Amino acid sequence: MSLSNLAIIGPGLLGGSIAMASRAKNPATRISIWARRDDAVEDVKKRGVADVVSTDLRSVTEGAGMIVFCVPIGAMASLAGKIAPFVPGDALVTDVGSVKAPVVESLGKIFSKRARFIGSHPMAGSEQTGIEASRADLFEGAVCIVTPEEATPPRDVEQARQFWTMLGCKPRTLSPAEHDRVIALVSHLPHLLAATLVNLVCAENPDSLKFSGNGFRDSTRVASGSPGMWAEIFGVNRSEVKKSVDAMIEKLREVSGFMDDEAKMRQFLSDAKSWRDELKKE
Amino acid sequence: MSLSNLAIIGPGLLGGSIAMASRAKNPATRISIWARRDDAVEDVKKRGVADVVSTDLRSVTEGAGMIVFCVPIGAMASLAGKIAPFVPGDALVTDVGSVKAPVVESLGKIFSKRARFIGSHPMAGSEQTGIEASRADLFEGAVCIVTPEEATPPRDVEQARQFWTMLGCKPRTLSPAEHDRVIALVSHLPHLLAATLVNLVCAENPDSLKFSGNGFRDSTRVASGSPGMWAEIFGVNRSEVKKSVDAMIEKLREVSGFMDDEAKMRQFLSDAKSWRDELKKE
């Protein structure tokens, strides 16, 4: 992998931030960005975060040592199919999708003859979107999960981890299926809970928000995320998310059943506090 | 009401912060604090936030124009009963409990012959506790819900609102029952969801926390709150909290049922985003 030539497919929050972080960490890197629309190309050009910005996939990816897909999951396979014929044979290809098994399966197949594919999920999203929200420090301290398949060479895993580490991430490794199961619990379920809570409270009476404090504010921040992006995530990972929702419902019923038992409630809340306090130490 | 003589019953996060905020806003206010234990009295004295600090209820409350109960809900009635015989007849008495109907009923009765009682709920808690976490600016911009009964004179409502406004709060008014219903939704339910989510994720595999990002962190921050205080809140407000949990479960089932329908999911998430974005504007 040559980190000196980086191609980014899609100039959103993540694509833009990868460009800015790369430039900040490795000023010599040649950065090329593909955007679907001419006006997006103009917008990215104005920001001066890339050497090449184009709607032409070939001119963006040829010669690239590293290619990162930063488009919605549903758009990846079609773009990957177009790139495959002329992608450099030794290029490392990855993506930033929030669901991994289906992406790894389809892109892995497309790039199995040429180049080397490995999935990634940098957990550095935000409720903001678009290149205008991009930041060179977006990845600083963020977890990035790299998701090799059984047949992925260790060298590819190592190179993907190095790439994300260079951008500021803390790299972790999980299989694609394991990723989708764990992320359903720690990311997709919390998002669904936040959106459901906001809708529950406001459908009952929008004025209720006037009586909310910081707890509600923090608990529901993620509900301001992009509806389009999240609707796609829930659709693609629905089987794992539904399992998480079912488990959550079962646990809520259980707690509701012993709410009168102060000792039991205290133990339940104390367990949660101990686990949650661990996160503060990181 | 004379704001020049303030008695605070209980030197925790809220009691300590009321003393500090009062001193900052009205340096001439004479502040007296009651603490249950001698070592707590010594601790408060060292901080220099009060003129009188004592375990003796009489010396703390006599002459007070305003008395604020900042002890756990379960300790309020017994302390109120001890104070009632010598409390100044025109003193305004309030409390900071997170559940209002039972508190207003019991303290309202105790102070019905002497003094004037009105419930308050400043929503300025935090996952921290104790006077060591107290801050003069804790109430700045926080909502405080004042909960008059039907028979409460408008003058008492106005004075309570003025007191909290003086400390930096945005005052709101609700009946005690309405408070408990709304707060079950915007505060107690979010807390229960956070604690349940943390326990669900960690019971399955504590290592999952290593794969969590800012979304999980924000969604679960409140789960670090005091288990004892929250176990009491859930016990006292259990009928409203259980209703909220049931409504949440019903809504989660509904969403889980249309997770494959991208257009419907997008609408659901878009509604949540619109409501949640309103909170950012405040």
Interface residues (C-beta under 8 A of the other chain):
Chain A: M123 A124 G125 S126 A142 V143 I145 R172 L174 H179 V182 I183 L185 V186 S187 L189 P190 H191 L192 L193 A194 A195 T196 L197 V198 N199 L200 V201 C202 E204 N205 P206 S208 L209 K210 F211 S212 G213 N214 G215 F216 R217 D218 S219 T220 R221 V222 A223 S224 G225 S226 P227 G228 W230 A231 E232 F234 G235 R238 V241 K242 V245 D246 A247 M248 I249 K251 L252 R253 V255 S256 M259 D260 E262 A263 M265 R266 Q267 F268 L269 S270 D271 A272 K273 W275 R276 D277 E278 L279 K280
Chain B: M123 A124 G125 S126 A142 V143 I145 R172 L174 H179 V182 I183 L185 V186 S187 L189 P190 H191 L192 L193 A194 A195 T196 L197 V198 N199 L200 V201 C202 E204 N205 P206 S208 L209 K210 F211 S212 G213 N214 G215 F216 R217 D218 S219 T220 R221 V222 A223 S224 G225 S226 P227 G228 W230 A231 E232 F234 G235 R238 V241 K242 V245 D246 A247 M248 I249 K251 L252 R253 V255 S256 M259 D260 E262 A263 M265 R266 Q267 F268 L269 S270 D271 A272 K273 W275 R276 D277 E278 L279 K280
